[in-house]
Amino acid sequence: MITEGTKDKSPVYSAWLGKPLVITVLVRQCPIPMPCSIVGESVADVRVRIQPGWELDIRKELILAVKEEAVARDTRVTNTLQVAED
């Protein structure tokens, strides 16, 4: 495993820790929206919580977009944040 240069990368997804999100993940060449919240981040993976007690790691290169969800006056509002490729 090549680790040179990985120390210089800042955590990209940590800004969304604990917030309700919809992450668009690439599964078998299909973009799949996944409601979740981010609970951790490593150099290669993002750990998400799908439901209480159900967490999984997603490879960063499979994440296409992140939408932050907010509830305002009984209306669901989403802010779309596209993930830039390195």
C-alpha positions as CSV (number, residue, x, y, z in Angstrom):
1,M,0.0,0.0,0.0
2,I,1.3,3.4,-0.9
3,T,0.9,5.9,1.9
4,E,3.0,8.8,0.7
5,G,0.9,11.9,0.4
6,T,-2.0,10.6,2.3
7,K,-1.1,12.6,5.5
8,D,-1.6,15.8,3.6
9,K,-5.2,15.1,2.7
10,S,-7.8,16.7,5.0
11,P,-10.9,14.9,5.9
12,V,-13.5,15.9,3.3
13,Y,-16.6,14.3,4.7
14,S,-16.1,15.1,8.4
15,A,-17.9,18.5,8.1
16,W,-21.1,16.4,7.7
17,L,-20.6,14.3,10.8
18,G,-24.0,13.4,12.4
19,K,-26.1,15.4,10.0
20,P,-29.0,13.7,8.0
21,L,-27.8,13.2,4.4
22,V,-28.5,11.5,1.2
23,I,-25.3,10.1,-0.3
24,T,-25.4,9.0,-4.0
25,V,-23.3,5.9,-4.3
26,L,-22.2,4.1,-7.5
27,V,-23.3,0.5,-7.4
28,R,-22.7,-1.6,-10.5
29,Q,-22.5,1.5,-12.6
30,C,-25.9,2.8,-11.2
31,P,-26.1,5.8,-9.0
32,I,-28.1,4.8,-5.8
33,P,-29.3,7.4,-3.3
34,M,-28.7,6.3,0.3
35,P,-30.3,8.2,3.3
36,C,-27.8,8.1,6.1
37,S,-25.5,10.1,8.4
38,I,-21.7,10.1,8.5
39,V,-20.2,8.7,11.7
40,G,-16.5,8.5,10.7
41,E,-13.9,8.9,8.0
42,S,-10.6,7.3,7.1
43,V,-8.2,8.0,4.3
44,A,-10.1,5.7,1.9
45,D,-13.6,5.1,3.4
46,V,-16.5,7.0,4.9
47,R,-18.4,5.2,7.7
48,V,-22.2,5.8,7.5
49,R,-25.1,4.9,9.8
50,I,-28.1,3.7,7.8
51,Q,-30.3,3.0,10.9
52,P,-29.5,2.8,14.6
53,G,-27.1,-0.1,15.0
54,W,-26.5,-0.5,11.3
55,E,-23.3,1.1,10.0
56,L,-21.1,0.4,6.9
57,D,-18.0,1.7,5.2
58,I,-18.2,3.2,1.7
59,R,-15.2,3.7,-0.5
60,K,-14.7,7.4,-1.2
61,E,-14.3,6.8,-4.9
62,L,-17.8,5.4,-5.1
63,I,-19.5,8.5,-3.6
64,L,-20.9,10.7,-6.4
65,A,-22.7,13.4,-4.4
66,V,-23.8,14.4,-0.9
67,K,-27.1,16.1,-0.2
68,E,-27.7,17.6,3.2
69,E,-31.3,17.3,4.4
70,A,-33.0,19.8,6.6
71,V,-36.6,20.0,7.8
72,A,-38.1,23.5,7.7
73,R,-41.8,24.2,8.4
74,D,-42.9,20.6,7.7
75,T,-41.3,20.8,4.2
76,R,-38.2,18.8,3.4
77,V,-35.4,20.9,1.9
78,T,-32.2,19.5,0.4
79,N,-29.0,21.3,-0.5
80,T,-27.0,19.4,-3.2
81,L,-23.2,19.4,-2.8
82,Q,-21.4,17.7,-5.7
83,V,-18.3,15.8,-4.8
84,A,-15.3,16.9,-7.0
85,E,-13.1,14.2,-8.3
86,D,-9.4,14.4,-7.5
